[in-house]
Amino acid sequence: MSDPLSSGPADEAPSAVPRPREHTLDLPPSSLATDNDGDITDDLKEAYWSVYDGAAASATVGQILGRLPRIVGQVGRLAWSTDRWATVRLIVMQLASAAMLAFGLMATVGVVQHVVADGPTADRLWAAAPQLVVVVVMLSARALLEYGVSVAQARLTPKIRTALEREFLELTAHVRLEVVDNADWHDEAYRARDRGLFYARQIVGQIITLASSLLGLVGTAGVITLLHPVLIALLPLSVLPVGAAAISAARARFHSFKRWNALQRRVNVFSWLLLDRDSAAELRSDTAQRALLAEHHRISEHIAAEDTRLGLSSARLSLIGRAVGGIGSGITYAALFAMLLNGWLPLAAGAGAVLAIQNSHASMTTAVQVAHLVYEHAMWVDDLLRFQEKCRKLLPRRTGVRAPATVKEIQLRDVSYTYPGSDTPALDGVSMTLRTGTTVAFVGVNGSGKSTASRLIAGLHDPSKGSIVWDGLDLMDMDSESVQSRVATVLQDPVHFPFPALANITISRGTLTEADPQQALAAARASGAEPVIASLPGTWRAVLSKRFRDGQELSAGQWAKVAVGRGLYKEAPVLLLDEPTASMDAKAEHAVYQAVLRGEHRADRITVLISHRLASVVECHMIYVFDQGRIIESGTHRELMKLGSEYASMFALQAAGYLDSAPEADVRDGAGAGGGT
């Protein structure tokens, strides 16, 4: 029976075609570039991945120092949760290495003291020999400890990266579907992947280098204090100018990096278009290479200019830093000279102080440069961790109740659904009953709610209002992913997995390597994919992507057959076909529908067919006509044709395209009387 909820416009001619909306367009600009430096990719310079680029350049020293303990603690917790024993070894060996550096420096001072002492040369050298042995032992021990640090780091860093990447992919692959449709979430996901995961691998080594520099600085300061307490007051005179120069150079580098990165991303757009296989044919047919190459060359010149500017700036800052540091060192050495002349400091101690000050210079420079890197990169790692925490709150419903393995009836009761960010419901009060052994069709114009209804049936979205009931069990009481596992969905634009042909079939059951040979062949045969796969070199083992060596390319229609085979192989109790044959030829489409509508497995599954080609839904047991989120008609093909409303109008319009000589009224009447196409 037809749906009494509403009726179509009875007085409108079935063949009436809506007039296109009137839109006017002003003349385009004569140029897309806004100035000499602008180009058509200029909007990319503040893209999602540049959020924290150059942040260290604008941070004060106090902000960096204030944040470092939290950064170190955060990375330490990551390391501890990944491999606690490697973390303990790393910390112990790093501290021991710093101690060896301090003890080695003390022993070196002892050697110098004996060498410059009074007495015969041979006696002084023999007296220095024990201290020299200590220096050798300390240096050797430190070398072994640094080797141990490197080994621990080599074992720990990949584990941290792997653990973070595994959790990142696990979370992003399972968040609810409407989350993935959100543009802001997409930006955050790619930012976390491109930057957070990348810097998570680097930051462990950077913190180790920073800790080594700081511990070395503390160690040399301790040695200087032991030589003479006054010397510790002189240390800043020579060390701080070096540190200030390092800070200026680091900030200049980060500022330049942001500019350089923006340019590099823009030039990569043109590199990608020039190399990409998908754009190759049209690029050549339009002879567009010259235009892309010209833009690539122009931006590349800007990159080269930025590199030159940074090099000159770094050289200038280095010169200033060394000059100021040299003045500070001169004051320090003058003070040392005065102390030696007045007998306040032995000559040997003065020589040791010079060695300690030089070590302090190197440690300070390294510490400043690495601290800036750690500060900026930690922002990306923190961004990654925050994103993962956000994803944990966006996972699908997990109730512990699994969907039934078979289903006899699915009821939609007054179901409504509104997409996030939209004010208009995509579905508005839809009710229907789907029973096993039947094939149901959803038809209507684009945006009428057909695909949304199928997504709700598949458990990909939860209804905003109303309920969906599987054999008396409310869908909201079931585990979301278990519902999805009971539904096979074939889309108009299926994923082209760059895997072997067999894996493209078996992936619907969650495996790329295992197959049921008989069922795989039956699915390929029913979907029309059998001759496609049989013609490939290697047949089932052929890789379906030209991006790989010996890979094979399929047409859109061939991919559609593989996708239908994938859906049939799943053998789910519910099969949703959303315009799966749109890219097939008429013969292939007919074969697929014969397999779906009259296949041997039809009796124990519910089949939902979404199609714009109404000839393909004629034999369905029930047809629902959607319009603006509502069901405006329902019934069999014969019933809807007799009703003479929206469905009959659309059917007659399509049929007229094939029967040019037949009057539209005759087409409609004939189709309604015979129930055929």
MIBA-517160 format. One line per field, with one value per residue (C-alpha): residue number from 1; x negated, y, z; residue in three letters. Coordinates in nm, 3 decimals. Example, Ala and Ser with C-alpha at 12.3 -4.5 7.8 and 13.67 -1.06 7.14 Angstrom:
gulo	(1 2)
east	(-1.230 -1.367)
north	(-0.450 -0.106)
up	(0.780 0.714)
drenmi	(ala ser)
END
This chain:
gulo	(1 2 3 4 5 6 7 8 9 10 11 12 13 14 15 16 17 18 19 20 21 22 23 24 25 26 27 28 29 30 31 32 33 34 35 36 37 38 39 40 41 42 43 44 45 46 47 48 49 50 51 52 53 54 55 56 57 58 59 60 61 62 63 64 65 66 67 68 69 70 71 72 73 74 75 76 77 78 79 80 81 82 83 84 85 86 87 88 89 90 91 92 93 94 95 96 97 98 99 100 101 102 103 104 105 106 107 108 109 110 111 112 113 114 115 116 117 118 119 120 121 122 123 124 125 126 127 128 129 130 131 132 133 134 135 136 137 138 139 140 141 142 143 144 145 146 147 148 149 150 151 152 153 154 155 156 157 158 159 160 161 162 163 164 165 166 167 168 169 170 171 172 173 174 175 176 177 178 179 180 181 182 183 184 185 186 187 188 189 190 191 192 193 194 195 196 197 198 199 200 201 202 203 204 205 206 207 208 209 210 211 212 213 214 215 216 217 218 219 220 221 222 223 224 225 226 227 228 229 230 231 232 233 234 235 236 237 238 239 240 241 242 243 244 245 246 247 248 249 250 251 252 253 254 255 256 257 258 259 260 261 262 263 264 265 266 267 268 269 270 271 272 273 274 275 276 277 278 279 280 281 282 283 284 285 286 287 288 289 290 291 292 293 294 295 296 297 298 299 300 301 302 303 304 305 306 307 308 309 310 311 312 313 314 315 316 317 318 319 320 321 322 323 324 325 326 327 328 329 330 331 332 333 334 335 336 337 338 339 340 341 342 343 344 345 346 347 348 349 350 351 352 353 354 355 356 357 358 359 360 361 362 363 364 365 366 367 368 369 370 371 372 373 374 375 376 377 378 379 380 381 382 383 384 385 386 387 388 389 390 391 392 393 394 395 396 397 398 399 400 401 402 403 404 405 406 407 408 409 410 411 412 413 414 415 416 417 418 419 420 421 422 423 424 425 426 427 428 429 430 431 432 433 434 435 436 437 438 439 440 441 442 443 444 445 446 447 448 449 450 451 452 453 454 455 456 457 458 459 460 461 462 463 464 465 466 467 468 469 470 471 472 473 474 475 476 477 478 479 480 481 482 483 484 485 486 487 488 489 490 491 492 493 494 495 496 497 498 499 500 501 502 503 504 505 506 507 508 509 510 511 512 513 514 515 516 517 518 519 520 521 522 523 524 525 526 527 528 529 530 531 532 533 534 535 536 537 538 539 540 541 542 543 544 545 546 547 548 549 550 551 552 553 554 555 556 557 558 559 560 561 562 563 564 565 566 567 568 569 570 571 572 573 574 575 576 577 578 579 580 581 582 583 584 585 586 587 588 589 590 591 592 593 594 595 596 597 598 599 600 601 602 603 604 605 606 607 608 609 610 611 612 613 614 615 616 617 618 619 620 621 622 623 624 625 626 627 628 629 630 631 632 633 634 635 636 637 638 639 640 641 642 643 644 645 646 647 648 649 650 651 652 653 654 655 656 657 658 659 660 661 662 663 664 665 666 667 668 669 670 671 672 673 674 675 676 677)
east	(0.000 -0.110 -0.223 0.067 -0.165 -0.168 -0.115 -0.299 -0.187 0.098 0.151 -0.207 -0.293 -0.505 -0.760 -0.803 -1.167 -1.250 -1.404 -1.764 -1.818 -1.920 -2.270 -2.469 -2.846 -3.063 -3.367 -3.669 -3.980 -4.255 -4.512 -4.500 -4.829 -4.776 -5.129 -5.479 -5.517 -5.165 -5.052 -4.746 -4.861 -4.913 -4.630 -4.839 -5.087 -4.870 -4.760 -4.691 -5.047 -5.200 -5.021 -5.334 -5.602 -5.830 -5.672 -6.013 -6.113 -5.844 -5.881 -6.080 -6.368 -6.154 -5.871 -6.108 -6.276 -5.938 -5.803 -6.107 -6.041 -5.688 -5.817 -6.083 -5.825 -5.583 -5.842 -5.967 -5.618 -5.593 -5.929 -5.839 -5.510 -5.683 -5.993 -6.067 -6.394 -6.540 -6.431 -6.602 -6.922 -6.912 -6.879 -7.144 -7.398 -7.333 -7.400 -7.707 -7.837 -7.803 -7.987 -8.268 -8.294 -8.334 -8.580 -8.776 -8.798 -8.923 -9.181 -9.289 -9.339 -9.549 -9.766 -9.815 -9.904 -10.183 -10.311 -10.345 -10.477 -10.838 -11.109 -11.276 -11.066 -11.097 -10.978 -10.681 -10.578 -10.607 -10.403 -10.136 -10.123 -9.867 -9.637 -9.682 -9.576 -9.268 -9.190 -9.218 -9.001 -8.739 -8.731 -8.703 -8.429 -8.242 -8.275 -8.125 -7.847 -7.766 -7.756 -7.511 -7.304 -7.296 -7.192 -6.915 -6.800 -6.804 -6.579 -6.352 -6.286 -6.135 -5.918 -5.778 -5.711 -5.556 -5.336 -5.214 -5.154 -4.971 -4.744 -4.695 -4.585 -4.378 -4.185 -4.143 -4.032 -3.753 -3.607 -3.246 -3.178 -3.032 -3.358 -3.557 -3.323 -3.419 -3.679 -3.833 -3.888 -4.047 -4.292 -4.381 -4.432 -4.669 -4.853 -4.902 -5.022 -5.248 -5.404 -5.328 -5.440 -5.744 -5.872 -5.785 -6.067 -6.315 -6.235 -6.381 -6.726 -6.692 -6.612 -6.909 -7.135 -6.986 -7.034 -7.393 -7.467 -7.307 -7.476 -7.806 -7.751 -7.677 -7.982 -8.222 -8.072 -8.139 -8.501 -8.550 -8.402 -8.647 -8.938 -8.842 -8.496 -8.560 -8.592 -8.226 -8.134 -8.355 -8.198 -7.886 -8.110 -8.231 -7.938 -7.631 -7.732 -7.774 -7.432 -7.272 -7.418 -7.291 -6.941 -6.938 -7.059 -6.800 -6.515 -6.627 -6.640 -6.287 -6.147 -6.315 -6.190 -5.829 -5.878 -6.076 -5.822 -5.537 -5.725 -5.828 -5.470 -5.357 -5.626 -5.544 -5.195 -5.347 -5.599 -5.315 -5.105 -5.401 -5.478 -5.136 -5.010 -4.644 -4.714 -4.961 -4.716 -4.524 -4.845 -4.978 -4.653 -4.624 -5.000 -4.991 -5.348 -5.492 -5.252 -5.324 -5.699 -5.698 -5.528 -5.757 -6.064 -5.942 -5.870 -6.197 -6.381 -6.208 -6.321 -6.680 -6.664 -6.534 -6.817 -7.069 -6.912 -6.923 -7.285 -7.392 -7.190 -7.340 -7.690 -7.628 -7.481 -7.765 -8.017 -7.843 -7.814 -8.179 -8.283 -8.081 -8.179 -8.542 -8.514 -8.365 -8.635 -8.897 -8.760 -8.757 -9.113 -9.226 -9.074 -9.247 -9.577 -9.534 -9.457 -9.767 -9.989 -9.865 -9.905 -9.533 -9.528 -9.799 -9.910 -9.787 -9.442 -9.432 -9.505 -9.229 -8.988 -9.059 -8.970 -8.650 -8.542 -8.592 -8.383 -8.116 -8.102 -8.031 -7.774 -7.590 -7.567 -7.437 -7.190 -7.039 -7.001 -6.852 -6.623 -6.459 -6.409 -6.268 -6.031 -5.886 -5.878 -5.718 -5.423 -5.364 -5.397 -5.160 -4.922 -4.936 -4.861 -4.570 -4.429 -4.450 -4.270 -4.001 -3.960 -3.906 -3.591 -3.471 -3.480 -3.164 -2.925 -3.058 -2.787 -2.917 -2.595 -2.664 -2.425 -2.251 -2.430 -2.109 -1.821 -1.463 -1.329 -1.461 -1.222 -1.279 -1.038 -0.992 -1.368 -1.521 -1.883 -2.059 -2.423 -2.649 -2.661 -2.340 -2.006 -1.803 -1.740 -1.865 -1.595 -1.270 -1.031 -1.106 -0.937 -0.967 -1.005 -1.266 -1.226 -1.466 -1.433 -1.320 -1.485 -1.395 -1.476 -1.537 -1.485 -1.468 -1.665 -2.013 -2.007 -1.665 -1.791 -1.839 -2.205 -2.153 -1.883 -2.115 -2.393 -2.163 -2.057 -2.426 -2.496 -2.730 -2.518 -2.295 -1.947 -1.890 -1.532 -1.331 -1.465 -1.600 -1.514 -1.676 -1.448 -1.319 -1.664 -1.721 -2.027 -2.136 -2.170 -2.414 -2.784 -2.821 -3.099 -2.914 -2.619 -2.854 -3.002 -2.655 -2.608 -2.783 -2.787 -2.879 -2.922 -2.918 -3.281 -3.444 -3.792 -4.058 -4.276 -4.632 -4.641 -4.616 -4.280 -4.204 -4.271 -4.032 -3.761 -3.849 -3.902 -3.527 -3.579 -3.867 -4.158 -4.406 -4.581 -4.321 -4.038 -3.762 -3.844 -3.496 -3.315 -3.566 -3.513 -3.135 -3.135 -3.355 -3.135 -2.809 -2.940 -3.085 -3.440 -3.543 -3.642 -3.810 -4.035 -4.088 -4.229 -4.491 -4.852 -4.872 -4.488 -4.410 -4.763 -4.768 -4.823 -4.552 -4.755 -4.989 -5.183 -5.357 -5.579 -5.377 -5.058 -4.741 -4.492 -4.117 -3.847 -3.573 -3.330 -3.576 -3.637 -3.260 -3.241 -3.523 -3.346 -3.019 -3.216 -3.364 -3.017 -2.884 -3.186 -3.109 -2.785 -2.628 -2.257 -2.210 -2.339 -2.331 -2.399 -2.436 -2.451 -2.705 -2.657 -2.666 -2.994 -2.906 -2.789 -2.430 -2.519 -2.734 -2.471 -2.203 -2.423 -2.490 -2.123 -2.036 -2.286 -2.163 -1.789 -1.777 -2.098 -2.111 -2.175 -1.885 -1.649 -1.849 -1.939 -1.782 -1.893 -1.860 -1.921 -1.975 -1.959 -1.878 -1.816 -1.458 -1.461 -1.686 -1.436 -1.128 -1.153 -1.213 -0.955 -0.915 -1.019 -1.047 -1.052 -1.245 -1.212 -1.367 -1.431 -1.081 -0.920 -0.657 -0.557 -0.603 -0.485 -0.575 -0.661 -0.315 -0.144 -0.353 -0.294 0.079 0.057 -0.073 -0.267 -0.637 -0.777 -0.565 -0.680 -1.047 -1.008 -0.830 -1.093 -1.372 -1.183 -1.119 -1.492 -1.501 -1.174 -1.204 -0.915 -0.668 -0.447 -0.528 -0.174 -0.185 -0.515 -0.377 -0.054 -0.229 -0.482 -0.211 0.003 -0.274 -0.486 -0.799 -1.057)
north	(0.000 0.354 0.568 0.782 1.029 1.258 1.274 1.426 1.722 1.568 1.865 1.891 1.735 1.421 1.540 1.885 1.966 2.222 2.536 2.602 2.868 3.206 3.313 3.607 3.633 3.942 3.962 3.785 3.982 4.022 3.871 3.635 3.755 4.040 4.182 4.099 3.831 3.691 3.389 3.170 2.945 3.236 3.120 2.817 3.018 2.998 2.639 2.393 2.266 2.609 2.674 2.658 2.727 3.001 3.001 2.983 3.306 3.503 3.333 3.501 3.327 3.313 3.139 2.883 2.814 2.801 2.548 2.323 2.128 2.040 1.942 1.717 1.564 1.503 1.330 1.140 1.003 0.896 0.722 0.558 0.423 0.288 0.122 0.199 0.006 0.180 0.511 0.431 0.326 0.641 0.870 0.690 0.680 1.045 1.153 0.932 1.075 1.429 1.322 1.172 1.503 1.695 1.446 1.438 1.816 1.809 1.547 1.761 2.056 1.827 1.734 2.100 2.180 1.920 2.025 2.394 2.329 2.398 2.134 1.927 1.848 1.471 1.491 1.707 1.471 1.164 1.344 1.422 1.063 0.932 1.224 1.164 0.802 0.927 1.158 0.867 0.646 0.919 0.992 0.621 0.575 0.874 0.735 0.406 0.585 0.798 0.479 0.339 0.656 0.623 0.258 0.334 0.625 0.408 0.157 0.404 0.667 0.434 0.274 0.611 0.703 0.362 0.369 0.721 0.643 0.319 0.496 0.789 0.565 0.342 0.643 0.827 0.511 0.449 0.793 0.840 0.912 1.259 1.354 1.270 1.492 1.789 2.009 2.131 1.775 1.691 1.979 1.873 1.513 1.599 1.850 1.590 1.335 1.562 1.750 1.581 1.232 1.368 1.575 1.307 1.104 1.391 1.541 1.254 1.304 1.681 1.657 1.424 1.678 1.960 1.765 1.683 2.051 2.171 1.905 1.988 2.354 2.268 2.043 2.305 2.566 2.332 2.285 2.662 2.710 2.457 2.634 2.970 3.100 3.438 3.274 3.174 3.543 3.595 3.308 3.504 3.770 3.527 3.285 3.513 3.707 3.375 3.268 3.597 3.558 3.201 3.316 3.586 3.341 3.081 3.332 3.456 3.099 3.026 3.345 3.257 2.899 3.014 3.228 2.955 2.690 2.894 2.935 2.570 2.448 2.672 2.553 2.192 2.242 2.299 2.016 1.780 1.883 1.844 1.494 1.355 1.078 1.180 1.527 1.417 1.367 1.692 1.883 1.778 1.817 2.176 2.237 2.386 2.287 2.627 2.810 2.574 2.581 2.961 2.981 2.710 2.899 3.230 3.092 2.895 3.223 3.359 3.048 3.098 3.464 3.361 3.108 3.377 3.626 3.371 3.283 3.647 3.715 3.414 3.520 3.874 3.753 3.507 3.788 4.013 3.730 3.638 3.999 4.063 3.724 3.806 4.128 3.933 3.671 3.946 4.090 3.742 3.666 4.010 3.932 3.594 3.761 4.006 3.722 3.533 3.842 3.907 3.543 3.493 3.204 2.950 2.937 2.580 2.677 2.962 2.722 2.493 2.788 2.868 2.509 2.521 2.854 2.720 2.413 2.643 2.839 2.522 2.391 2.725 2.761 2.405 2.443 2.763 2.629 2.298 2.464 2.661 2.344 2.155 2.442 2.459 2.088 2.016 2.229 1.989 1.683 1.842 1.916 1.548 1.432 1.675 1.556 1.193 1.278 1.452 1.146 0.922 1.121 1.085 0.707 0.523 0.374 0.066 -0.100 -0.457 -0.575 -0.715 -0.688 -1.016 -1.233 -1.253 -1.011 -1.069 -0.718 -0.363 -0.088 0.286 0.463 0.836 0.876 1.220 1.316 1.651 1.671 1.864 2.231 2.217 2.373 2.163 1.795 1.553 1.310 1.427 1.175 0.874 0.543 0.213 -0.161 -0.371 -0.751 -1.029 -1.175 -0.845 -0.581 -0.221 0.080 0.438 0.691 1.068 1.372 1.448 1.559 1.408 1.188 0.849 0.800 0.944 0.685 0.408 0.538 0.529 0.174 0.079 0.230 0.492 0.770 0.767 0.911 1.257 1.156 0.836 0.482 0.206 -0.144 -0.471 -0.766 -0.581 -0.459 -0.084 0.008 0.254 -0.037 -0.219 -0.175 0.057 -0.137 -0.466 -0.312 -0.195 -0.544 -0.679 -0.443 -0.459 -0.119 -0.062 0.304 0.485 0.594 0.293 0.298 0.188 -0.011 -0.038 -0.406 -0.734 -0.810 -1.079 -0.839 -0.589 -0.855 -0.998 -0.665 -0.649 -0.921 -0.739 -0.926 -0.864 -1.201 -1.470 -1.576 -1.829 -1.928 -2.058 -1.755 -1.512 -1.665 -1.669 -1.300 -1.205 -1.406 -1.257 -0.901 -0.933 -0.893 -1.245 -1.156 -0.838 -1.026 -1.316 -1.078 -0.932 -1.057 -1.257 -1.262 -1.267 -1.154 -0.855 -0.525 -0.277 0.042 0.185 0.356 0.025 -0.180 -0.414 -0.264 -0.272 0.007 -0.055 0.158 0.310 0.042 -0.237 -0.088 -0.081 -0.455 -0.524 -0.310 -0.502 -0.826 -0.692 -0.625 -0.965 -1.145 -0.999 -1.203 -0.963 -0.990 -0.637 -0.524 -0.152 -0.059 0.318 0.387 0.105 0.070 0.437 0.387 0.048 -0.018 -0.132 -0.501 -0.508 -0.317 -0.564 -0.859 -0.705 -0.639 -0.990 -1.120 -0.887 -0.919 -1.290 -1.420 -1.739 -1.552 -1.311 -1.509 -1.452 -1.085 -0.744 -0.557 -0.179 -0.031 0.342 0.443 0.731 0.487 0.391 0.105 -0.082 -0.064 -0.192 -0.541 -0.429 -0.538 -0.186 0.156 0.460 0.801 1.062 1.438 1.693 1.430 1.281 0.981 1.123 0.798 0.428 0.112 -0.127 -0.001 -0.088 0.088 0.402 0.420 0.393 0.669 0.894 1.125 1.202 0.855 0.814 1.156 1.073 0.730 0.870 1.139 0.881 0.643 0.921 0.953 0.599 0.611 0.932 0.854 0.748 1.015 1.058 0.976 0.646 0.561 0.624 0.436 0.144 0.115 0.143 -0.124 -0.371 -0.298 -0.319 -0.077)
up	(0.000 -0.052 0.237 0.367 0.532 0.232 -0.138 -0.426 -0.635 -0.832 -1.060 -1.178 -1.509 -1.461 -1.709 -1.559 -1.498 -1.226 -1.368 -1.264 -1.004 -1.137 -1.030 -1.156 -1.145 -1.166 -1.388 -1.237 -1.135 -1.390 -1.153 -0.854 -0.705 -0.458 -0.466 -0.578 -0.311 -0.332 -0.530 -0.566 -0.278 -0.040 0.189 0.285 0.488 0.800 0.751 1.033 1.050 1.121 1.452 1.669 1.409 1.537 1.885 2.053 1.881 2.063 2.402 2.677 2.850 3.162 2.977 2.833 3.167 3.342 3.096 3.076 3.400 3.285 2.941 3.090 3.325 3.039 2.824 3.128 3.191 2.828 2.852 3.183 3.052 2.741 2.890 3.254 3.275 2.971 3.126 3.457 3.279 3.071 3.374 3.580 3.299 3.209 3.569 3.589 3.261 3.396 3.712 3.504 3.318 3.644 3.792 3.466 3.468 3.828 3.733 3.436 3.671 3.889 3.592 3.507 3.869 3.869 3.525 3.616 3.969 4.072 4.028 3.758 3.455 3.497 3.859 3.764 3.485 3.708 3.975 3.714 3.586 3.846 3.773 3.401 3.451 3.634 3.340 3.097 3.318 3.355 2.985 2.905 3.162 3.024 2.671 2.788 2.973 2.669 2.464 2.719 2.695 2.316 2.338 2.587 2.374 2.060 2.234 2.406 2.138 1.872 2.140 2.242 1.881 1.806 2.116 2.039 1.672 1.752 2.000 1.762 1.475 1.703 1.831 1.500 1.319 1.570 1.647 1.547 1.180 1.237 1.411 1.097 0.895 1.114 0.939 1.266 1.387 1.053 1.088 1.441 1.330 1.047 1.263 1.534 1.280 1.077 1.367 1.699 1.600 1.417 1.709 1.965 1.816 1.826 2.164 2.371 2.219 2.252 2.623 2.671 2.497 2.705 3.028 2.933 2.863 3.186 3.395 3.226 3.309 3.672 3.686 3.552 3.785 4.074 3.965 3.936 4.285 4.428 4.259 4.411 4.518 4.356 4.013 4.012 4.011 3.704 3.510 3.393 3.235 2.974 2.957 2.951 2.635 2.458 2.583 2.475 2.127 2.112 2.215 1.945 1.683 1.787 1.771 1.432 1.310 1.432 1.280 0.954 0.979 0.988 0.678 0.505 0.597 0.452 0.126 0.119 0.165 -0.118 -0.356 -0.263 -0.408 -0.751 -0.711 -0.623 -0.924 -1.158 -1.029 -0.943 -1.166 -1.138 -1.278 -1.548 -1.835 -1.790 -1.723 -2.062 -2.252 -2.122 -2.169 -1.820 -1.727 -1.812 -1.576 -1.285 -1.347 -1.355 -1.015 -0.877 -0.994 -0.856 -0.508 -0.511 -0.560 -0.248 -0.057 -0.176 -0.069 0.275 0.310 0.223 0.463 0.747 0.674 0.678 0.993 1.170 1.072 1.200 1.530 1.575 1.518 1.771 2.024 1.991 2.012 2.328 2.466 2.387 2.588 2.879 2.850 2.841 3.166 3.320 3.214 3.334 3.673 3.673 3.585 3.875 4.113 3.999 4.034 4.387 4.486 4.549 4.305 4.222 3.859 3.822 3.948 3.697 3.412 3.536 3.552 3.187 3.090 3.297 3.145 2.793 2.877 3.020 2.693 2.493 2.743 2.760 2.381 2.340 2.627 2.486 2.135 2.245 2.503 2.221 2.021 2.318 2.400 2.049 1.978 2.315 2.207 1.919 2.143 2.395 2.107 2.008 2.363 2.398 2.065 2.175 2.498 2.294 2.072 2.375 2.445 2.085 2.055 1.951 2.201 2.381 2.588 2.593 2.421 2.076 1.785 1.691 1.435 1.232 1.214 1.104 1.135 1.166 1.263 1.234 1.467 1.411 1.346 1.299 1.251 1.219 1.119 1.360 1.265 1.065 1.158 0.913 0.992 0.729 0.844 0.997 1.153 0.934 1.014 0.828 0.880 0.700 0.701 0.616 0.268 0.120 -0.092 -0.013 -0.231 -0.120 -0.400 -0.420 -0.529 -0.396 -0.034 0.032 0.318 0.148 0.237 0.585 0.651 0.538 0.763 1.063 0.981 0.959 1.302 1.157 1.312 1.617 1.574 1.719 1.791 1.771 1.781 1.558 1.677 1.569 1.656 1.961 2.074 2.060 1.855 2.128 2.371 2.143 2.089 1.787 1.618 1.657 1.469 1.195 1.170 1.087 0.792 0.455 0.286 -0.078 -0.174 -0.506 -0.459 -0.292 -0.147 -0.395 -0.160 -0.303 -0.206 -0.396 -0.555 -0.297 -0.008 -0.169 -0.132 0.212 0.388 0.450 0.711 0.874 0.719 0.439 0.449 0.518 0.287 0.241 -0.119 -0.210 -0.072 -0.225 -0.569 -0.523 -0.424 -0.720 -0.955 -0.827 -0.843 -1.192 -1.060 -1.167 -1.527 -1.402 -1.160 -1.401 -1.665 -1.429 -1.434 -1.114 -1.082 -0.708 -0.618 -0.855 -0.671 -0.767 -0.784 -1.045 -0.767 -0.701 -0.926 -1.151 -1.009 -1.216 -1.286 -1.282 -1.438 -1.224 -1.334 -1.252 -0.909 -0.854 -0.923 -0.678 -0.417 -0.463 -0.432 -0.110 0.028 -0.074 0.075 0.418 0.423 0.669 0.755 0.620 0.279 0.190 -0.171 -0.211 -0.587 -0.633 -1.009 -1.106 -1.296 -1.450 -1.803 -1.852 -1.891 -1.576 -1.381 -1.482 -1.375 -1.034 -0.966 -1.074 -0.819 -0.546 -0.608 -0.694 -0.538 -0.338 -0.011 -0.052 0.175 0.493 0.459 0.435 0.124 0.095 -0.249 -0.301 -0.664 -0.896 -1.181 -1.109 -1.358 -1.114 -0.825 -1.011 -0.865 -0.505 -0.249 -0.115 -0.242 -0.016 -0.180 0.020 -0.001 0.236 0.503 0.496 0.332 0.100 -0.073 -0.017 -0.188 -0.467 -0.812 -0.940 -0.648 -0.684 -1.058 -1.002 -0.744 -1.020 -0.793 -0.737 -0.808 -1.120 -1.240 -1.192 -1.352 -1.655 -1.695 -1.700 -1.924 -2.175 -2.224 -2.360 -2.555 -2.751 -2.979 -2.711 -2.551 -2.185 -2.078 -2.269 -2.106 -1.762 -1.824 -1.981 -1.703 -1.440 -1.600 -1.660 -1.356 -1.571 -1.697)
drenmi	(met ser asp pro leu ser ser gly pro ala asp glu ala pro ser ala val pro arg pro arg glu his thr leu asp leu pro pro ser ser leu ala thr asp asn asp gly asp ile thr asp asp leu lys glu ala tyr trp ser val tyr asp gly ala ala ala ser ala thr val gly gln ile leu gly arg leu pro arg ile val gly gln val gly arg leu ala trp ser thr asp arg trp ala thr val arg leu ile val met gln leu ala ser ala ala met leu ala phe gly leu met ala thr val gly val val gln his val val ala asp gly pro thr ala asp arg leu trp ala ala ala pro gln leu val val val val val met leu ser ala arg ala leu leu glu tyr gly val ser val ala gln ala arg leu thr pro lys ile arg thr ala leu glu arg glu phe leu glu leu thr ala his val arg leu glu val val asp asn ala asp trp his asp glu ala tyr arg ala arg asp arg gly leu phe tyr ala arg gln ile val gly gln ile ile thr leu ala ser ser leu leu gly leu val gly thr ala gly val ile thr leu leu his pro val leu ile ala leu leu pro leu ser val leu pro val gly ala ala ala ile ser ala ala arg ala arg phe his ser phe lys arg trp asn ala leu gln arg arg val asn val phe ser trp leu leu leu asp arg asp ser ala ala glu leu arg ser asp thr ala gln arg ala leu leu ala glu his his arg ile ser glu his ile ala ala glu asp thr arg leu gly leu ser ser ala arg leu ser leu ile gly arg ala val gly gly ile gly ser gly ile thr tyr ala ala leu phe ala met leu leu asn gly trp leu pro leu ala ala gly ala gly ala val leu ala ile gln asn ser his ala ser met thr thr ala val gln val ala his leu val tyr glu his ala met trp val asp asp leu leu arg phe gln glu lys cys arg lys leu leu pro arg arg thr gly val arg ala pro ala thr val lys glu ile gln leu arg asp val ser tyr thr tyr pro gly ser asp thr pro ala leu asp gly val ser met thr leu arg thr gly thr thr val ala phe val gly val asn gly ser gly lys ser thr ala ser arg leu ile ala gly leu his asp pro ser lys gly ser ile val trp asp gly leu asp leu met asp met asp ser glu ser val gln ser arg val ala thr val leu gln asp pro val his phe pro phe pro ala leu ala asn ile thr ile ser arg gly thr leu thr glu ala asp pro gln gln ala leu ala ala ala arg ala ser gly ala glu pro val ile ala ser leu pro gly thr trp arg ala val leu ser lys arg phe arg asp gly gln glu leu ser ala gly gln trp ala lys val ala val gly arg gly leu tyr lys glu ala pro val leu leu leu asp glu pro thr ala ser met asp ala lys ala glu his ala val tyr gln ala val leu arg gly glu his arg ala asp arg ile thr val leu ile ser his arg leu ala ser val val glu cys his met ile tyr val phe asp gln gly arg ile ile glu ser gly thr his arg glu leu met lys leu gly ser glu tyr ala ser met phe ala leu gln ala ala gly tyr leu asp ser ala pro glu ala asp val arg asp gly ala gly ala gly gly gly thr)
END
